Amino acid sequence: MSRAVAGVGAGWRTPVAGLLADRARAGRLGFVEVVAENVEPTAPPAAVVALHDAGLPVVTHGVTLGLAGAERPDAGRLARLAAVAGTVGSPLVSEHAAFVRAAGSADALHGDVLEAGHLLPPPRTRDALAVLVDNVREAQAQLPVPLALENVAALVSWPEDELDEPAFLTGLVERTGCGLVLDVANLFASATARGTDPLAELRRFPLEAVSYVHVAGGTWEDGLYLDTHAHPVPDPVLALLTTLVAAYGEARLPLPGVMLERDSDVSPATVGPELDRVEGALASATGRVPT
């Protein structure tokens, strides 16, 4: 299966624009990801346009669509995703298998829109999967490029869950043909909170459907692992990444791109060393520097 992105990527943020440009020129950056809600479709950052013009893939990543919610996808949000993707020449758009609001319009159930301000996990039931499938199909019809959905960090499970996460997302892929963004940091956080084995769960994801991989940092607090995107990537998450590399080798599948996410305390001094660690982990697992 061909991949739209490959190598080591990074979430594009203004404070590290120079660092990412330097790594791209050195051949050490495979792609970048921009958060659609932070990009004006008619005036994207010049540094992002320069990376695209130099041939670097720029993935458009949405965070507010809420495809796992009960309401239909918002037409305006879909149009914005499509516009950003077109402006920066994205090979794909990514979003989340999550819900983010409780009502879709001002005259809905409670008389207002209840925004969570967070990516919340849907109940993993067959009915919830059917809703997600319908919403993903609608989004796919409105987007100019393929859509990939990311697993979210979930610190709780719903009591009515009928499926575990690998089975839930496999069902989504089989019924929609969408890709996945496999976030190993989110997987680690969710499995730690649920008391399950992240290594066992990792091997049950549909690896052939993974468009690219997310890696991020976090911290422990009161015995709970919090996926903060603001701390160094912990060793157990890097271990999950190397296990994933091995699984692709065993399956004789091409390794998708692996991207570092960092949303707070973003600077060349924090992001540069973390990119080096991800690059080193992949090199040790594959025997070569990823490109």
Backbone as CSV, one residue per row, in Angstrom:
resi,resn,N_x,N_y,N_z,CA_x,CA_y,CA_z,C_x,C_y,C_z
1,MET,0.857,-1.191,0.000,0.000,0.000,0.000,0.891,1.239,0.000
2,SER,0.682,2.169,-0.920,1.477,3.384,-0.970,1.060,4.321,0.151
3,ARG,1.992,5.154,0.581,1.740,6.071,1.679,1.759,7.503,1.170
4,ALA,0.826,8.320,1.700,0.797,9.723,1.315,1.930,10.488,1.987
5,VAL,2.326,10.067,3.190,3.430,10.707,3.907,4.338,9.621,4.456
6,ALA,5.612,9.960,4.616,6.598,9.005,5.117,7.685,9.762,5.870
7,GLY,8.533,9.040,6.546,9.620,9.657,7.286,9.155,10.252,8.599
8,VAL,9.994,11.086,9.182,9.689,11.741,10.456,9.068,13.108,10.172
9,GLY,7.882,13.329,10.711,7.183,14.593,10.522,7.025,15.333,11.830
10,ALA,6.441,16.521,11.742,6.241,17.349,12.931,4.994,18.189,12.766
11,GLY,4.362,18.478,13.885,3.272,19.437,13.879,3.839,20.830,13.684
12,TRP,3.364,21.539,12.647,3.900,22.873,12.372,3.358,23.873,13.380
13,ARG,4.276,24.581,14.033,3.922,25.651,14.957,4.846,26.830,14.667
14,THR,4.336,28.037,14.798,5.111,29.228,14.457,6.472,29.288,15.159
15,PRO,6.572,28.979,16.470,7.879,29.110,17.132,8.967,28.192,16.578
16,VAL,8.579,27.127,15.869,9.595,26.207,15.333,9.628,26.226,13.811
17,ALA,9.101,27.274,13.217,9.095,27.359,11.751,10.506,27.273,11.189
18,GLY,11.451,27.984,11.801,12.827,27.962,11.321,13.472,26.612,11.483
19,LEU,13.253,25.986,12.630,13.800,24.646,12.876,13.299,23.657,11.832
20,LEU,11.993,23.681,11.555,11.431,22.720,10.603,11.921,23.001,9.187
21,ALA,12.081,24.273,8.843,12.618,24.614,7.524,14.049,24.100,7.383
22,ASP,14.846,24.242,8.436,16.229,23.755,8.398,16.275,22.238,8.249
23,ARG,15.416,21.539,8.990,15.409,20.075,8.898,14.928,19.620,7.521
24,ALA,13.982,20.359,6.952,13.508,20.012,5.612,14.635,20.167,4.598
25,ARG,15.372,21.254,4.693,16.486,21.467,3.758,17.564,20.400,3.915
26,ALA,17.720,19.875,5.127,18.715,18.836,5.385,18.210,17.440,5.047
27,GLY,16.976,17.346,4.574,16.410,16.042,4.250,16.011,15.234,5.463
28,ARG,15.756,15.911,6.586,15.424,15.225,7.839,13.983,15.478,8.275
29,LEU,13.148,15.930,7.354,11.734,16.152,7.661,10.909,15.595,6.520
30,GLY,10.024,14.635,6.847,9.241,13.990,5.804,7.953,14.702,5.470
31,PHE,7.363,15.392,6.457,6.089,16.082,6.259,5.802,16.938,7.475
32,VAL,4.844,17.837,7.350,4.344,18.591,8.493,2.826,18.484,8.517
33,GLU,2.261,18.793,9.672,0.817,18.786,9.863,0.404,20.144,10.399
34,VAL,-0.609,20.747,9.802,-1.123,22.033,10.288,-2.520,21.829,10.857
35,VAL,-2.812,22.503,11.951,-4.147,22.454,12.558,-5.048,23.403,11.777
36,ALA,-6.082,22.851,11.162,-6.920,23.633,10.245,-7.539,24.847,10.920
37,GLU,-7.936,24.685,12.183,-8.596,25.787,12.883,-7.654,26.959,13.139
38,ASN,-6.351,26.741,12.993,-5.364,27.808,13.206,-4.859,28.414,11.903
39,VAL,-5.427,27.988,10.770,-4.955,28.447,9.467,-6.086,29.172,8.749
40,GLU,-5.802,30.378,8.269,-6.767,31.101,7.457,-6.665,30.565,6.027
41,PRO,-7.745,29.973,5.506,-7.645,29.324,4.191,-7.139,30.227,3.075
42,THR,-7.473,31.501,3.135,-7.048,32.405,2.061,-5.673,33.019,2.312
43,ALA,-5.106,32.809,3.502,-3.800,33.395,3.820,-3.029,32.489,4.767
44,PRO,-2.635,31.299,4.319,-1.873,30.394,5.178,-0.503,30.985,5.500
45,PRO,0.142,30.539,6.572,1.471,31.063,6.911,2.443,30.892,5.745
46,ALA,3.219,31.928,5.489,4.158,31.894,4.369,5.150,30.748,4.513
47,ALA,5.532,30.438,5.755,6.494,29.364,5.966,5.909,28.005,5.591
48,VAL,4.609,27.833,5.802,3.960,26.574,5.401,3.895,26.491,3.878
49,VAL,3.538,27.592,3.242,3.493,27.619,1.782,4.868,27.309,1.203
50,ALA,5.919,27.831,1.833,7.276,27.577,1.350,7.634,26.096,1.443
51,LEU,7.231,25.452,2.536,7.493,24.021,2.662,6.754,23.238,1.570
52,HIS,5.489,23.601,1.350,4.722,22.939,0.295,5.360,23.159,-1.070
53,ASP,5.757,24.391,-1.337,6.358,24.707,-2.634,7.680,23.978,-2.840
54,ALA,8.344,23.641,-1.719,9.602,22.896,-1.808,9.379,21.393,-1.950
55,GLY,8.103,20.980,-1.975,7.789,19.575,-2.191,7.485,18.779,-0.944
56,LEU,7.393,19.447,0.220,7.112,18.730,1.463,5.602,18.578,1.643
57,PRO,5.095,17.364,1.885,3.660,17.206,2.124,3.209,17.959,3.374
58,VAL,2.055,18.618,3.277,1.458,19.346,4.402,0.075,18.750,4.653
59,VAL,-0.080,18.062,5.773,-1.347,17.420,6.126,-2.227,18.408,6.874
60,THR,-3.494,18.483,6.519,-4.466,19.308,7.238,-5.123,18.470,8.328
61,HIS,-5.075,18.977,9.574,-5.546,18.236,10.746,-6.629,19.042,11.447
62,GLY,-7.845,18.491,11.532,-8.939,19.173,12.194,-9.143,18.687,13.614
63,VAL,-9.694,19.555,14.482,-9.904,19.181,15.878,-11.317,19.473,16.379
64,THR,-12.183,20.063,15.555,-13.493,20.478,16.066,-14.678,19.896,15.297
65,LEU,-14.436,18.953,14.401,-15.540,18.452,13.580,-16.493,17.569,14.386
66,GLY,-15.954,16.750,15.282,-16.815,15.942,16.151,-17.602,14.881,15.407
67,LEU,-16.919,14.091,14.578,-17.611,13.124,13.730,-18.298,12.008,14.509
68,ALA,-17.905,11.771,15.749,-18.552,10.730,16.536,-19.748,11.246,17.328
69,GLY,-20.114,12.510,17.112,-21.302,13.043,17.755,-22.563,12.618,17.021
70,ALA,-23.704,12.793,17.660,-24.965,12.337,17.087,-25.447,13.224,15.945
71,GLU,-24.995,14.506,15.928,-25.448,15.400,14.867,-24.646,15.166,13.592
72,ARG,-25.196,15.628,12.484,-24.510,15.495,11.213,-23.305,16.432,11.185
73,PRO,-22.290,16.147,10.386,-21.125,17.040,10.313,-21.529,18.439,9.888
74,ASP,-20.949,19.425,10.551,-21.262,20.813,10.254,-20.700,21.189,8.886
75,ALA,-21.564,21.708,8.012,-21.165,22.023,6.642,-20.075,23.086,6.596
76,GLY,-20.151,24.076,7.503,-19.148,25.124,7.522,-17.783,24.615,7.938
77,ARG,-17.758,23.740,8.921,-16.473,23.175,9.362,-15.878,22.287,8.272
78,LEU,-16.715,21.518,7.608,-16.226,20.684,6.508,-15.677,21.550,5.374
79,ALA,-16.386,22.632,5.062,-15.928,23.508,3.992,-14.582,24.138,4.345
80,ARG,-14.390,24.478,5.603,-13.109,25.063,6.019,-11.985,24.037,5.908
81,LEU,-12.248,22.809,6.350,-11.242,21.756,6.199,-10.857,21.582,4.739
82,ALA,-11.870,21.540,3.879,-11.605,21.364,2.452,-10.813,22.535,1.892
83,ALA,-11.146,23.753,2.333,-10.459,24.938,1.822,-9.000,24.959,2.257
84,VAL,-8.731,24.644,3.529,-7.346,24.623,4.008,-6.554,23.545,3.264
85,ALA,-7.170,22.364,3.112,-6.489,21.284,2.401,-6.132,21.693,0.982
86,GLY,-7.040,22.391,0.323,-6.757,22.838,-1.033,-5.675,23.893,-1.085
87,THR,-5.685,24.807,-0.120,-4.715,25.897,-0.102,-3.291,25.400,0.100
88,VAL,-3.123,24.420,0.995,-1.760,23.944,1.302,-1.425,22.651,0.567
89,GLY,-2.318,22.212,-0.341,-2.043,21.042,-1.154,-1.934,19.748,-0.379
90,SER,-2.801,19.568,0.607,-2.714,18.389,1.469,-2.989,17.090,0.716
91,PRO,-2.201,16.046,0.977,-2.495,14.741,0.388,-3.642,14.028,1.099
92,LEU,-3.952,14.455,2.335,-5.075,13.898,3.084,-5.467,14.878,4.174
93,VAL,-6.666,14.682,4.721,-7.161,15.422,5.873,-7.318,14.438,7.013
94,SER,-6.937,14.845,8.216,-7.139,13.980,9.372,-8.014,14.677,10.404
95,GLU,-8.758,13.884,11.135,-9.609,14.359,12.229,-9.596,13.276,13.303
96,HIS,-10.605,13.258,14.172,-10.597,12.362,15.318,-11.877,11.546,15.411
97,ALA,-11.749,10.335,15.900,-12.914,9.516,16.226,-13.398,9.946,17.603
98,ALA,-14.036,11.115,17.640,-14.401,11.733,18.913,-15.629,12.606,18.723
99,PHE,-16.294,12.930,19.857,-17.317,13.966,19.811,-16.851,15.122,20.680
100,VAL,-17.307,16.326,20.338,-16.822,17.521,21.014,-17.945,18.450,21.479
101,ARG,-19.183,18.134,21.110,-20.302,18.994,21.514,-21.555,18.146,21.686
102,ALA,-22.509,18.696,22.434,-23.700,17.938,22.779,-24.898,18.264,21.929
103,ALA,-24.858,19.367,21.195,-25.971,19.718,20.334,-25.420,20.455,19.128
104,GLY,-26.075,20.291,18.002,-25.509,20.819,16.779,-26.021,22.170,16.346
105,SER,-27.021,22.717,17.015,-27.547,24.012,16.612,-28.119,24.725,17.825
106,ALA,-28.307,26.033,17.697,-28.747,26.836,18.831,-30.158,26.504,19.284
107,ASP,-30.957,25.860,18.435,-32.321,25.519,18.826,-32.458,24.028,19.110
108,ALA,-31.344,23.364,19.354,-31.369,21.925,19.605,-31.794,21.645,21.045
109,LEU,-31.621,20.426,21.445,-32.210,19.864,22.654,-32.197,20.797,23.864
110,HIS,-31.033,21.369,24.198,-30.925,22.177,25.411,-31.020,23.676,25.142
111,GLY,-31.306,24.034,23.902,-31.419,25.445,23.588,-30.104,26.118,23.317
112,ASP,-28.995,25.377,23.412,-27.691,25.951,23.107,-26.754,24.823,22.687
113,VAL,-25.567,25.202,22.249,-24.556,24.232,21.881,-23.621,24.057,23.057
114,LEU,-23.491,22.836,23.529,-22.643,22.544,24.683,-21.303,22.037,24.188
115,GLU,-20.291,22.905,24.192,-18.969,22.555,23.714,-18.142,21.968,24.856
116,ALA,-17.522,20.825,24.602,-16.717,20.182,25.631,-15.352,20.832,25.777
117,GLY,-14.830,21.399,24.691,-13.476,21.923,24.735,-12.436,20.836,24.819
118,HIS,-12.829,19.619,24.445,-11.927,18.477,24.544,-12.409,17.406,23.571
119,LEU,-11.489,16.521,23.184,-11.842,15.401,22.309,-12.314,14.235,23.173
120,LEU,-13.610,13.956,23.127,-14.207,12.944,24.003,-14.442,11.639,23.247
121,PRO,-14.193,10.504,23.902,-14.388,9.222,23.232,-15.866,8.868,23.124
122,PRO,-16.294,8.347,21.986,-17.685,7.891,21.889,-17.842,6.566,22.619
123,PRO,-19.057,6.232,23.022,-19.271,4.870,23.504,-19.004,3.905,22.360
124,ARG,-18.263,2.842,22.639,-17.913,1.908,21.570,-19.004,0.836,21.458
125,THR,-20.165,1.298,20.989,-21.289,0.413,20.751,-21.507,0.292,19.250
126,ARG,-22.283,-0.697,18.851,-22.571,-0.857,17.420,-23.421,0.290,16.899
127,ASP,-24.314,0.813,17.731,-25.121,1.960,17.308,-24.242,3.199,17.125
128,ALA,-23.314,3.437,18.062,-22.422,4.593,17.939,-21.516,4.446,16.727
129,LEU,-21.097,3.227,16.441,-20.273,2.991,15.263,-21.057,3.313,13.990
130,ALA,-22.331,2.942,13.954,-23.149,3.229,12.782,-23.274,4.733,12.556
131,VAL,-23.432,5.508,13.643,-23.497,6.966,13.518,-22.179,7.513,12.990
132,LEU,-21.070,7.039,13.553,-19.752,7.496,13.107,-19.527,7.159,11.634
133,VAL,-19.919,5.969,11.232,-19.771,5.559,9.833,-20.544,6.509,8.918
134,ASP,-21.790,6.815,9.257,-22.589,7.729,8.432,-21.925,9.109,8.339
135,ASN,-21.432,9.600,9.475,-20.820,10.926,9.484,-19.506,10.951,8.706
136,VAL,-18.730,9.886,8.809,-17.476,9.815,8.055,-17.766,9.780,6.556
137,ARG,-18.759,9.005,6.156,-19.106,8.958,4.733,-19.523,10.331,4.219
138,GLU,-20.279,11.075,5.029,-20.691,12.414,4.616,-19.481,13.336,4.496
139,ALA,-18.557,13.236,5.452,-17.348,14.057,5.392,-16.502,13.687,4.178
140,GLN,-16.367,12.405,3.911,-15.578,11.970,2.754,-16.131,12.548,1.454
141,ALA,-17.456,12.640,1.378,-18.075,13.154,0.148,-17.810,14.639,-0.051
142,GLN,-17.480,15.353,1.035,-17.282,16.800,0.944,-15.810,17.203,0.880
143,LEU,-14.901,16.273,1.137,-13.484,16.614,1.172,-12.803,16.245,-0.148
144,PRO,-11.820,17.029,-0.568,-11.180,16.791,-1.864,-10.102,15.720,-1.827
145,VAL,-9.744,15.252,-0.624,-8.675,14.272,-0.463,-9.125,13.227,0.557
146,PRO,-8.416,12.111,0.676,-8.813,11.083,1.641,-8.848,11.601,3.079
147,LEU,-9.664,10.931,3.894,-9.849,11.285,5.300,-9.283,10.169,6.174
148,ALA,-8.567,10.552,7.236,-8.052,9.598,8.217,-8.507,10.034,9.602
149,LEU,-8.902,9.088,10.438,-9.402,9.363,11.776,-8.413,8.874,12.835
150,GLU,-8.239,9.689,13.872,-7.275,9.407,14.939,-7.964,8.860,16.179
151,ASN,-7.332,7.870,16.814,-7.766,7.418,18.134,-7.408,8.479,19.170
152,VAL,-8.297,8.719,20.122,-8.070,9.773,21.114,-7.649,9.161,22.448
153,ALA,-7.035,9.982,23.286,-6.691,9.571,24.646,-7.963,9.593,25.492
154,ALA,-8.345,8.452,26.014,-9.587,8.341,26.781,-9.262,7.840,28.186
155,LEU,-9.505,8.675,29.177,-9.213,8.295,30.556,-10.347,7.522,31.199
156,VAL,-11.495,7.402,30.510,-12.629,6.628,31.025,-13.200,5.789,29.886
157,SER,-13.903,4.739,30.254,-14.669,3.944,29.303,-16.150,4.070,29.653
158,TRP,-16.993,3.974,28.627,-18.427,4.032,28.866,-18.928,2.662,29.314
159,PRO,-19.845,2.614,30.275,-20.311,1.309,30.772,-21.010,0.466,29.716
160,GLU,-21.559,1.121,28.667,-22.275,0.372,27.638,-21.376,-0.110,26.506
161,ASP,-20.065,0.093,26.604,-19.154,-0.341,25.540,-19.375,-1.811,25.177
162,GLU,-19.467,-2.073,23.871,-19.603,-3.445,23.362,-18.337,-3.924,22.648
163,LEU,-17.499,-2.979,22.210,-16.307,-3.295,21.436,-15.108,-2.630,22.093
164,ASP,-13.937,-3.232,21.941,-12.741,-2.509,22.363,-12.299,-1.598,21.228
165,GLU,-11.301,-0.762,21.488,-10.934,0.250,20.503,-10.426,-0.332,19.187
166,PRO,-9.548,-1.344,19.196,-9.123,-1.897,17.900,-10.283,-2.430,17.071
167,ALA,-11.238,-3.106,17.701,-12.377,-3.636,16.966,-13.275,-2.518,16.454
168,PHE,-13.466,-1.488,17.265,-14.308,-0.356,16.882,-13.734,0.347,15.652
169,LEU,-12.427,0.631,15.679,-11.809,1.342,14.570,-11.635,0.451,13.342
170,THR,-11.452,-0.839,13.555,-11.416,-1.759,12.414,-12.757,-1.770,11.699
171,GLY,-13.847,-1.774,12.472,-15.177,-1.711,11.871,-15.380,-0.437,11.086
172,LEU,-14.860,0.677,11.608,-14.964,1.954,10.902,-14.235,1.897,9.562
173,VAL,-13.029,1.370,9.566,-12.231,1.280,8.336,-12.915,0.371,7.318
174,GLU,-13.397,-0.769,7.779,-14.009,-1.731,6.864,-15.260,-1.164,6.205
175,ARG,-16.006,-0.320,6.906,-17.274,0.167,6.373,-17.171,1.496,5.634
176,THR,-16.048,2.196,5.781,-15.916,3.497,5.124,-14.707,3.584,4.204
177,GLY,-13.708,2.737,4.408,-12.474,2.842,3.649,-11.598,4.000,4.081
178,CYS,-11.918,4.636,5.218,-11.097,5.752,5.685,-9.759,5.236,6.196
179,GLY,-8.805,6.147,6.321,-7.534,5.803,6.934,-7.585,6.044,8.433
180,LEU,-6.489,5.681,9.099,-6.347,5.932,10.527,-5.092,6.739,10.784
181,VAL,-5.157,7.591,11.787,-3.960,8.181,12.376,-3.773,7.463,13.707
182,LEU,-2.775,6.620,13.779,-2.551,5.820,14.981,-1.658,6.611,15.933
183,ASP,-2.250,7.119,17.000,-1.509,7.889,17.994,-1.083,6.942,19.104
184,VAL,0.216,6.598,19.132,0.681,5.631,20.127,0.690,6.236,21.523
185,ALA,0.829,7.554,21.629,0.761,8.196,22.941,-0.667,8.136,23.482
186,ASN,-1.659,8.392,22.618,-3.054,8.272,23.040,-3.387,6.837,23.417
187,LEU,-2.885,5.886,22.644,-3.106,4.474,22.960,-2.536,4.136,24.328
188,PHE,-1.326,4.616,24.600,-0.704,4.349,25.898,-1.518,4.959,27.035
189,ALA,-1.973,6.216,26.857,-2.760,6.872,27.894,-4.067,6.132,28.152
190,SER,-4.759,5.729,27.088,-6.040,5.044,27.234,-5.865,3.686,27.901
191,ALA,-4.873,2.919,27.447,-4.661,1.586,28.003,-4.234,1.666,29.456
192,THR,-3.412,2.655,29.799,-2.980,2.814,31.183,-4.170,3.127,32.083
193,ALA,-5.059,4.009,31.621,-6.225,4.370,32.421,-7.188,3.196,32.574
194,ARG,-7.301,2.371,31.512,-8.238,1.236,31.554,-7.630,-0.003,32.192
195,GLY,-6.319,-0.014,32.365,-5.661,-1.191,32.917,-5.515,-2.309,31.910
196,THR,-5.438,-1.944,30.601,-5.251,-2.948,29.550,-3.822,-2.891,29.024
197,ASP,-3.477,-3.823,28.169,-2.119,-3.950,27.646,-2.005,-3.187,26.327
198,PRO,-1.283,-2.064,26.287,-1.203,-1.307,25.042,-0.485,-2.063,23.929
199,LEU,0.466,-2.920,24.265,1.171,-3.686,23.241,0.233,-4.666,22.548
200,ALA,-0.602,-5.343,23.339,-1.556,-6.287,22.756,-2.575,-5.558,21.888
201,GLU,-3.043,-4.388,22.351,-4.021,-3.626,21.575,-3.392,-3.106,20.280
202,LEU,-2.151,-2.665,20.364,-1.476,-2.111,19.195,-1.469,-3.099,18.036
203,ARG,-1.207,-4.345,18.319,-1.086,-5.352,17.264,-2.431,-5.731,16.660
204,ARG,-3.530,-5.264,17.243,-4.856,-5.580,16.711,-5.451,-4.440,15.885
205,PHE,-4.745,-3.319,15.803,-5.205,-2.247,14.922,-4.984,-2.667,13.467
206,PRO,-5.831,-2.193,12.542,-5.650,-2.524,11.120,-4.476,-1.726,10.545
207,LEU,-3.278,-2.281,10.655,-2.063,-1.541,10.314,-2.047,-1.103,8.857
208,GLU,-2.666,-1.898,7.992,-2.662,-1.543,6.573,-3.456,-0.272,6.293
209,ALA,-4.293,0.160,7.244,-5.124,1.353,7.049,-4.509,2.602,7.663
210,VAL,-3.365,2.474,8.338,-2.779,3.625,9.030,-2.114,4.559,8.029
211,SER,-2.583,5.799,7.980,-2.031,6.801,7.070,-0.739,7.394,7.611
212,TYR,-0.720,7.668,8.909,0.512,8.077,9.580,0.324,7.904,11.082
213,VAL,1.408,8.106,11.812,1.460,7.821,13.247,1.749,9.114,14.001
214,HIS,1.096,9.283,15.149,1.390,10.391,16.048,2.176,9.878,17.260
215,VAL,3.138,10.673,17.684,3.874,10.440,18.924,3.858,11.750,19.695
216,ALA,3.613,11.677,21.003,3.559,12.898,21.809,4.008,12.594,23.225
217,GLY,4.266,13.654,23.969,4.716,13.501,25.342,3.590,13.642,26.344
218,GLY,3.901,13.292,27.572,2.928,13.384,28.650,3.621,13.295,29.985
219,THR,2.814,13.199,31.029,3.377,13.138,32.372,2.460,12.335,33.275
220,TRP,3.017,11.824,34.360,2.242,11.084,35.355,1.767,12.041,36.436
221,GLU,0.515,11.877,36.848,-0.041,12.700,37.915,-0.998,11.852,38.748
222,ASP,-0.664,11.672,40.009,-1.487,10.877,40.931,-1.766,9.481,40.373
223,GLY,-0.751,8.884,39.777,-0.882,7.527,39.268,-1.556,7.420,37.924
224,LEU,-1.912,8.548,37.316,-2.581,8.559,36.022,-1.673,9.197,34.987
225,TYR,-1.580,8.571,33.815,-0.771,9.150,32.754,-1.610,10.134,31.956
226,LEU,-1.135,11.368,31.859,-1.843,12.423,31.143,-1.111,12.731,29.847
227,ASP,-1.831,12.649,28.753,-1.284,12.942,27.434,-1.348,14.457,27.230
228,THR,-0.250,15.147,27.555,-0.284,16.597,27.605,0.165,17.276,26.314
229,HIS,0.927,16.588,25.478,1.548,17.219,24.306,2.452,18.377,24.728
230,ALA,2.950,18.349,25.966,3.760,19.454,26.484,4.989,18.965,27.243
231,HIS,5.229,17.663,27.230,6.357,17.069,27.937,7.119,16.149,26.992
232,PRO,8.309,15.728,27.384,9.051,14.783,26.541,8.276,13.486,26.333
233,VAL,8.528,12.841,25.197,7.917,11.539,24.914,8.517,10.525,25.878
234,PRO,7.701,9.842,26.688,8.255,8.898,27.667,8.736,7.616,26.997
235,ASP,9.624,6.925,27.671,10.195,5.699,27.109,9.136,4.651,26.751
236,PRO,8.070,4.452,27.569,7.071,3.435,27.180,6.373,3.754,25.855
237,VAL,6.201,5.045,25.551,5.583,5.413,24.275,6.555,5.156,23.133
238,LEU,7.828,5.466,23.314,8.816,5.138,22.293,8.915,3.626,22.099
239,ALA,8.750,2.862,23.193,8.759,1.403,23.074,7.578,0.915,22.243
240,LEU,6.422,1.556,22.414,5.271,1.220,21.574,5.577,1.505,20.113
241,LEU,6.260,2.619,19.867,6.617,2.977,18.499,7.538,1.923,17.879
242,THR,8.532,1.470,18.605,9.438,0.464,18.046,8.727,-0.874,17.853
243,THR,7.771,-1.184,18.737,6.958,-2.393,18.541,6.123,-2.265,17.270
244,LEU,5.598,-1.079,17.031,4.820,-0.844,15.818,5.690,-1.032,14.575
245,VAL,6.906,-0.520,14.610,7.827,-0.698,13.484,8.051,-2.180,13.225
246,ALA,8.246,-2.949,14.298,8.453,-4.389,14.149,7.227,-5.064,13.547
247,ALA,6.039,-4.622,13.953,4.812,-5.214,13.428,4.680,-4.964,11.935
248,TYR,5.077,-3.774,11.486,5.038,-3.498,10.044,6.041,-4.374,9.300
249,GLY,7.200,-4.584,9.909,8.178,-5.452,9.276,7.687,-6.880,9.159
250,GLU,7.064,-7.378,10.216,6.539,-8.743,10.205,5.438,-8.905,9.160
251,ALA,4.619,-7.856,9.001,3.513,-7.919,8.042,3.958,-7.568,6.623
252,ARG,5.225,-7.199,6.462,5.769,-6.783,5.164,4.958,-5.642,4.562
253,LEU,4.627,-4.688,5.427,3.908,-3.487,5.007,4.850,-2.285,5.084
254,PRO,4.697,-1.311,4.195,5.525,-0.106,4.274,5.202,0.687,5.537
255,LEU,6.235,1.186,6.176,6.050,1.947,7.410,5.490,3.328,7.089
256,PRO,4.379,3.727,7.720,3.849,5.074,7.478,4.719,6.129,8.148
257,GLY,4.469,7.389,7.812,5.182,8.480,8.457,4.881,8.538,9.945
258,VAL,5.843,9.031,10.705,5.717,9.140,12.163,5.923,10.598,12.544
259,MET,4.936,11.194,13.219,4.939,12.624,13.480,4.958,12.960,14.956
260,LEU,5.826,13.879,15.332,5.871,14.387,16.698,4.870,15.522,16.856
261,GLU,4.024,15.404,17.879,3.088,16.480,18.234,3.579,17.166,19.503
262,ARG,3.576,18.479,19.495,3.837,19.237,20.723,3.054,20.535,20.627
263,ASP,2.220,20.800,21.640,1.315,21.939,21.584,1.645,23.034,22.583
264,SER,2.408,22.708,23.620,2.792,23.708,24.618,4.287,23.598,24.877
265,ASP,4.868,24.679,25.405,6.320,24.744,25.600,7.014,24.384,24.291
266,VAL,6.582,25.047,23.237,7.091,24.760,21.890,8.226,25.726,21.564
267,SER,9.394,25.186,21.316,10.553,25.978,20.933,11.554,25.051,20.261
268,PRO,12.536,25.594,19.550,13.566,24.712,18.994,14.284,23.893,20.062
269,ALA,14.409,24.459,21.266,15.110,23.752,22.339,14.338,22.546,22.847
270,THR,13.008,22.554,22.715,12.212,21.408,23.164,11.881,20.457,22.015
271,VAL,11.533,21.022,20.862,11.097,20.187,19.740,12.273,19.500,19.050
272,GLY,13.392,20.216,18.886,14.540,19.632,18.199,15.022,18.329,18.812
273,PRO,15.314,18.305,20.124,15.753,17.054,20.748,14.714,15.933,20.680
274,GLU,13.429,16.302,20.748,12.391,15.270,20.670,12.318,14.663,19.267
275,LEU,12.477,15.490,18.251,12.538,14.953,16.892,13.742,14.036,16.736
276,ASP,14.872,14.412,17.344,16.060,13.556,17.299,15.779,12.206,17.959
277,ARG,15.047,12.216,19.073,14.736,10.961,19.775,13.836,10.068,18.926
278,VAL,12.825,10.664,18.294,11.946,9.873,17.427,12.737,9.313,16.252
279,GLU,13.551,10.151,15.643,14.383,9.713,14.533,15.313,8.588,14.970
280,GLY,15.901,8.723,16.157,16.794,7.685,16.665,16.073,6.382,16.957
281,ALA,14.862,6.476,17.517,14.095,5.262,17.804,13.755,4.511,16.529
282,LEU,13.371,5.247,15.484,13.055,4.598,14.215,14.307,4.008,13.576
283,ALA,15.429,4.728,13.671,16.672,4.228,13.090,17.127,2.949,13.778
284,SER,16.976,2.894,15.113,17.396,1.688,15.845,16.487,0.506,15.535
285,ALA,15.205,0.806,15.249,14.261,-0.279,14.968,14.365,-0.798,13.540
286,THR,14.757,0.092,12.615,14.796,-0.298,11.205,16.201,-0.521,10.682
287,GLY,17.189,-0.029,11.436,18.573,-0.148,10.983,18.972,0.928,10.002
288,ARG,18.102,1.934,9.814,18.437,3.031,8.893,17.704,4.277,9.328
289,VAL,18.204,5.417,8.907,17.524,6.679,9.183,16.284,6.772,8.297
290,PRO,15.111,6.988,8.865,13.882,7.025,8.050,13.870,8.215,7.113
291,THR,13.392,8.001,5.903,13.260,9.070,4.927,11.875,9.035,4.317
